[in-house]
Amino acid sequence: MTTGLALLGCGTVGSAVAEMLLAEKRHLQERSGQQLELRHILVRDKRKSRSRMVSKRLLTTNAEDILADPAVTIVVELMGGIEPARTLLLRSLAAGKHVVTANKHLLALHGAELFAAASKSGRCICFEASCGGAIPIIMALTRGLIANSIDRVIGIVNGTCNYILSQMSANGQSYAEALRGAQVEGFAEPDPTFDVSGIDSAHKLAILAALAFGMQVPFEKIAIRGINDLDDLDLKFSRELGYTCKLLAIAERTTGGISLRVAPTLIPAKSVLANVHGPFNAISVFGHAAGQTTYYGRGAGPKPTASAVIADIVEAAMGTASLLFANLPLLTKRTKGQFLPSNQIVARNYLRITALDSPGVMHQITGILGRRGISLSAIAQHESKAGAYVPLVITTHEAVEGDIAKAVVEIDRLKCTKGKTVRLNIIDPAA
């Protein structure tokens, strides 16, 4: 039996999916038993230069060609963004077509609406490529770890940021130098804002947390900080202390509710996640029965993403995806959860304070921290000339984020300090 497909979008990922479907048609049929026929590709401009493998007869600028074709049973959305992707997917579902998408932005903000529409129409939505490129993390959360109560998900889910931080840590580059290198290598967009600000990672965290905890996850519940204000000096000091800095997406079950945050975070240099370099991603999931499992691979790029997209197409064509979608509450019947405010998160902290090297200064700073109930685990300061302003690095034991924030405001008001104190969380991703 032949399954008709239509692609919405033929950019970098769309072209890779089209090429793979056309060039590896026989291989895919031998591996899956499915005969996949690419019938339409929706584009903005049919005159634009494209891969030679993509025949112009497949191209259309009219979505109605796809929606009205009864032979198309799966619509693959690779446009990105919210509109027109959202409207086209809702119309595709209403027309009785299954949906495959890699659009984490859309799913993070409108996933509940789309899943409800799919349930109403008796269709399914497949989205493996939305969170980790070729890494089968959605499959792990919905099938492989189904017996587990998930307590924590920690991931490096943005290859652009991981490449930049790897260059800053390994080669001593500044943030600006590493970003330029990432753009030259094709790992960063000309406008990298979504990546470096942490928003892309937060979109992925919203999807992963919803699956891990079976809850609706409002995007605004995620505390977000990117890497665009990081100073290479802090990466240098963190290395001296035995840590590596990574942009982490963290979802944790706590007694006060689910904690959600994206932030540059210090982790032990010998940990698994600390040794994920370049554009690679890695996601650790902690289940009550399985313990820690970690999923590693290329988290972005046209071919890795196309690999995950085509796996979803095959599952939809076989009927296994629609069976799962119809029967798995994790996908369609999520509960409303309680979320921990970001100022109540408990974590260890790294502080870099620019302070005057003179008698009594340390006492003033540690006094402020002590009055807020913040216990210190280490203090480091390089030798300097007396009376000069020097970086003072302090690491703390676990403390409430709100207390740390208030202490930092007090410290920055002291006459013996200048500039703003740098604050980063410290966690052990294996603990």
Secondary structure, 3 states (H helix, E strand, C coil): CEEEEEEECCCHHHHHHHHHHHHCHHHHHHHHCCEEEEEEEECCCCCCCCCCCCCHHHEECCCHHHHCCCCEEEEEECCCCCCCHHHHHHHHHHCCCEEEECCHHHHHHHHHHHHHHHHHHCCCEECCHHHHCCCCHHHHHHHHCCCCCEEEEEEECCHHHHHHHHHHHHHCCCHHHHHHHHHHHCCCCCCCHHHHCCHHHHHHHHHHHHHHHCEECCHHHCEECCCCCCCHHHHHHHHHCCEEEEEEEEEEEECCEEEEEEEEEEEECCCCHHHCCCCEEEEEEEECCCEEEEEEEECCCHHHHHHHHHHHHHHHHHCHHHHHHHHCHHHHCCEECCECCHHHCEEEEEEEEEEECCCCHHHHHHHHHHHCCCCEEEEECCCCCCCCEEEEEEEECCEEHHHHHHHHHHHHHCCCECCCCEEEEECCCCC
